[in-house]
């Protein structure tokens, strides 16, 4: 299933935080974190365990009182806007002795939801055929999907999910991933998803925020992240200005960039040997030419250690 990158750009923000902080005594669990999540985004909050991801979610929602800063949902500070938000923070709160339907009926008394809506949710999360099977006998993946189903009660516009794929086997990860993509594309649900698994989140997210020791290190779009990780040919010459001019004759300009003393060419059908020959034939001395690439995990480690 493809990523939902082709969403219509909107100026409306599902969530904006401004210098959100949470201190416990002298320990800064969250320090001046400002993020923006547009409607339609699948926002991946990436960080190691203990980086502050869960604290950020709880502070945004008022589940813990922020030390300073604020969270604005759908352009308003009105607490009623949070009625548009569904959450799955930490482990799903489900009743083990009830069926999937029984759990949804139980939580619908709090979050709302008609029998027809419960039928639809059961179908969406793929648990309509579990009958009277008790949730305590569900696999971890099924429990996670049921937790998301509970979060869907009340038809929220934004879902905040804390480590929804943590501990799942490959099959369970795929099921949760496909569910997120379906809800985003077909039901127009915006997501904020925390994880320490960038490679997996990279398959669904449209925007990323890297958090470490309570600090927001960087915010990038999926396109920017992929561009940073794509395979490149790195060239160093005695005349980079002339070299770039020559390269533009055989390579689209948008695939050429200059950083420090190097020229970077995004991977194309043009091989390094042809580039080297072109430059040498035109009197340009090539000091070095090599391929460079990094995985999403390499990028993550470089950012947060």
Legacy VTK file of the C-alpha trace (Angstrom):
# vtk DataFile Version 3.0
C-alpha trace
ASCII
DATASET POLYDATA
POINTS 305 float
0.000 0.000 0.000
1.419 3.397 -0.998
2.031 6.308 1.335
-0.633 8.997 1.374
1.646 11.831 0.263
-0.755 13.297 -2.269
-2.969 14.963 0.294
-4.417 18.411 -0.484
-2.358 21.014 1.330
-4.337 22.878 3.938
-3.550 25.838 6.132
-5.687 24.412 8.955
-3.653 22.951 11.789
-4.856 19.912 13.695
-2.326 20.605 16.446
0.128 23.379 17.159
2.253 23.418 20.296
4.130 26.483 21.424
7.165 25.983 23.674
5.503 23.098 25.485
7.523 22.073 28.546
7.173 19.644 31.425
9.581 19.567 34.346
9.590 17.161 37.270
11.675 19.031 39.793
14.932 19.859 38.038
14.425 17.144 35.381
13.327 18.532 32.027
11.236 15.781 30.442
9.981 18.185 27.796
11.701 21.450 26.947
10.156 24.133 24.713
8.753 21.762 22.089
6.951 23.534 19.239
5.455 21.402 16.461
2.835 21.891 13.767
0.562 19.135 12.489
-1.596 20.002 9.489
-4.946 18.358 8.860
-4.289 15.334 6.655
-0.815 14.691 8.061
0.474 11.418 9.393
2.982 12.970 11.772
5.708 10.654 13.050
7.188 11.629 16.407
10.532 9.832 16.447
12.818 9.290 19.418
14.525 6.705 21.547
12.727 5.192 24.536
12.594 7.846 27.252
13.132 10.724 24.803
9.923 12.497 25.859
7.430 11.267 23.242
4.778 10.043 25.688
5.257 13.085 27.915
4.699 15.312 24.899
1.448 13.545 24.051
0.183 13.658 27.619
1.135 17.320 28.076
-0.527 18.272 24.785
-3.746 16.584 25.874
-3.668 17.887 29.435
-3.266 14.369 30.840
-0.341 15.886 32.727
-0.207 19.606 33.435
2.486 21.340 31.360
5.029 23.402 33.255
4.782 26.025 30.520
3.684 26.452 26.926
0.426 25.524 25.270
-1.233 23.150 22.826
-3.798 24.426 20.349
-6.135 21.939 18.656
-7.789 22.903 15.366
-6.881 26.560 15.819
-8.624 26.953 19.155
-7.640 26.837 22.816
-11.192 25.762 23.671
-11.064 22.438 25.516
-14.094 21.313 23.473
-11.799 20.978 20.456
-10.279 17.957 22.178
-13.562 16.145 21.587
-12.274 15.815 18.009
-9.234 13.891 19.280
-9.000 10.140 19.864
-6.057 8.722 21.803
-4.228 5.491 22.407
-1.544 6.326 24.950
0.685 3.493 26.152
-1.096 0.105 26.444
-4.684 -0.169 25.155
-7.241 0.084 27.957
-9.476 -2.851 27.118
-11.705 -5.149 29.149
-10.186 -8.613 28.819
-13.383 -10.465 29.656
-15.419 -8.703 26.970
-15.522 -9.276 23.228
-14.413 -6.684 20.689
-18.013 -5.507 20.346
-18.478 -5.580 24.113
-15.454 -3.328 24.561
-16.704 -0.848 21.996
-20.153 -0.818 23.579
-18.583 -0.279 27.002
-16.448 2.663 25.921
-19.220 4.143 23.761
-20.978 5.126 26.997
-18.071 7.546 27.550
-16.977 8.538 24.045
-20.245 8.108 22.151
-21.084 5.785 19.296
-24.262 4.237 17.942
-24.675 0.500 17.222
-24.286 1.317 13.525
-21.016 3.153 14.184
-19.760 0.239 16.260
-20.555 -2.121 13.374
-18.543 0.110 11.040
-15.591 0.341 13.433
-15.484 -3.440 13.863
-15.319 -3.777 10.098
-12.654 -1.082 9.739
-10.367 -2.651 12.347
-10.944 -6.160 10.997
-12.508 -7.638 14.138
-16.094 -8.088 12.948
-15.611 -11.862 12.757
-14.319 -12.399 16.314
-17.814 -12.939 17.737
-17.864 -13.573 21.482
-14.139 -14.289 21.738
-12.807 -12.482 24.800
-10.234 -9.768 24.236
-7.793 -11.363 26.678
-7.316 -14.131 24.125
-6.574 -11.705 21.282
-3.096 -11.435 19.797
-1.178 -8.244 20.567
-1.915 -6.969 17.063
-5.637 -7.552 17.535
-5.514 -5.745 20.874
-3.775 -2.795 19.251
-6.415 -2.654 16.521
-9.153 -2.838 19.152
-7.448 0.013 21.020
-7.495 2.076 17.829
-11.148 1.119 17.364
-11.957 2.473 20.825
-10.077 5.674 19.953
-12.284 5.976 16.847
-15.470 6.214 18.926
-17.002 9.655 18.560
-15.616 10.108 15.024
-12.418 11.993 15.934
-10.608 14.080 13.312
-7.223 13.470 14.942
-5.822 10.243 16.399
-2.828 10.325 18.741
-1.170 6.906 18.984
1.729 6.137 21.307
4.010 3.350 19.978
1.147 1.463 18.258
3.509 -1.048 16.591
5.819 -1.660 19.540
6.229 -5.395 20.214
4.189 -6.513 17.216
5.308 -9.255 14.850
5.635 -8.402 11.122
2.041 -9.454 10.436
0.706 -7.294 13.263
2.800 -4.319 12.133
1.416 -4.625 8.610
-2.171 -4.808 9.885
-1.795 -1.672 12.009
0.070 0.137 9.220
-2.646 -0.681 6.664
-5.329 0.460 9.105
-3.605 3.815 9.624
-3.253 4.356 5.872
-6.902 3.422 5.264
-8.190 5.802 7.951
-5.982 8.620 6.695
-6.885 8.224 3.028
-10.517 7.104 3.170
-11.754 8.660 6.425
-9.507 11.745 6.343
-8.203 11.155 9.855
-5.049 13.043 10.852
-2.496 11.118 12.913
0.280 11.775 15.388
2.189 8.540 15.934
5.183 8.068 18.212
7.782 5.382 17.618
11.471 4.570 17.944
11.265 2.577 14.679
11.940 5.083 11.909
12.064 2.505 9.118
8.513 1.346 9.922
7.120 4.825 10.466
8.834 5.871 7.247
6.353 3.673 5.367
3.345 5.770 6.406
4.363 9.178 7.782
4.135 12.381 5.745
6.043 14.486 8.276
8.511 13.758 11.067
9.570 15.367 14.316
12.784 14.097 15.917
12.824 14.369 19.698
15.714 13.662 22.055
16.067 14.323 25.787
12.887 16.370 25.697
14.074 18.614 22.851
12.671 18.809 19.326
15.793 18.342 17.206
14.248 18.710 13.754
10.993 18.723 11.785
11.097 17.455 8.183
8.588 16.353 5.592
8.738 12.821 4.229
9.976 14.195 0.919
12.815 16.086 2.633
13.749 13.019 4.646
13.824 10.792 1.583
15.912 13.375 -0.241
18.426 13.365 2.598
18.650 9.567 2.490
18.665 8.982 -1.272
21.752 7.549 -2.933
24.025 10.287 -4.272
27.227 10.686 -6.244
29.596 12.993 -4.371
32.207 14.829 -6.456
35.074 17.102 -5.464
36.929 18.999 -8.184
39.404 21.844 -8.648
36.638 23.974 -10.207
33.198 23.135 -8.850
31.530 26.102 -10.543
32.620 24.958 -14.003
31.868 21.321 -13.101
28.273 22.165 -12.142
27.850 24.047 -15.417
29.031 20.981 -17.359
26.854 18.574 -15.347
23.721 20.606 -16.080
24.144 19.678 -19.743
23.472 15.968 -19.013
21.649 16.020 -15.637
18.491 17.844 -14.568
19.466 20.860 -12.468
17.142 19.856 -9.625
19.271 16.720 -9.080
22.456 18.740 -8.539
23.415 20.527 -5.336
26.591 21.980 -3.853
27.460 21.692 -0.171
30.778 22.688 1.391
33.421 21.751 -1.184
31.401 18.918 -2.740
28.960 18.556 -5.594
26.129 16.099 -4.914
24.222 14.430 -7.725
21.086 12.494 -6.850
21.044 8.983 -8.250
20.104 8.998 -11.931
20.776 6.817 -14.965
24.065 8.698 -15.365
26.882 6.627 -13.844
29.904 8.001 -12.013
32.240 6.869 -14.796
30.455 8.992 -17.396
30.470 11.988 -15.049
34.189 11.549 -14.401
34.956 11.275 -18.159
32.890 14.376 -18.972
34.670 16.508 -16.403
38.178 15.304 -17.246
37.619 15.842 -20.984
36.686 19.442 -20.226
39.859 20.103 -18.271
38.388 19.713 -14.794
40.506 17.812 -12.292
38.405 15.330 -10.296
39.880 14.972 -6.810
37.303 12.378 -5.689
34.074 10.806 -6.873
32.079 8.238 -4.913
28.601 7.004 -4.045
27.046 7.912 -0.694
23.771 6.841 0.877
22.243 6.371 4.310
19.269 4.465 5.618
16.458 6.068 7.566
17.895 4.491 10.708
21.318 6.000 9.943
19.651 9.388 9.636
17.854 8.817 12.951
21.060 7.850 14.752
22.882 10.866 13.320
20.153 13.161 14.654
19.568 11.717 18.112
22.640 9.526 18.762
LINES 1 306
305 0 1 2 3 4 5 6 7 8 9 10 11 12 13 14 15 16 17 18 19 20 21 22 23 24 25 26 27 28 29 30 31 32 33 34 35 36 37 38 39 40 41 42 43 44 45 46 47 48 49 50 51 52 53 54 55 56 57 58 59 60 61 62 63 64 65 66 67 68 69 70 71 72 73 74 75 76 77 78 79 80 81 82 83 84 85 86 87 88 89 90 91 92 93 94 95 96 97 98 99 100 101 102 103 104 105 106 107 108 109 110 111 112 113 114 115 116 117 118 119 120 121 122 123 124 125 126 127 128 129 130 131 132 133 134 135 136 137 138 139 140 141 142 143 144 145 146 147 148 149 150 151 152 153 154 155 156 157 158 159 160 161 162 163 164 165 166 167 168 169 170 171 172 173 174 175 176 177 178 179 180 181 182 183 184 185 186 187 188 189 190 191 192 193 194 195 196 197 198 199 200 201 202 203 204 205 206 207 208 209 210 211 212 213 214 215 216 217 218 219 220 221 222 223 224 225 226 227 228 229 230 231 232 233 234 235 236 237 238 239 240 241 242 243 244 245 246 247 248 249 250 251 252 253 254 255 256 257 258 259 260 261 262 263 264 265 266 267 268 269 270 271 272 273 274 275 276 277 278 279 280 281 282 283 284 285 286 287 288 289 290 291 292 293 294 295 296 297 298 299 300 301 302 303 304
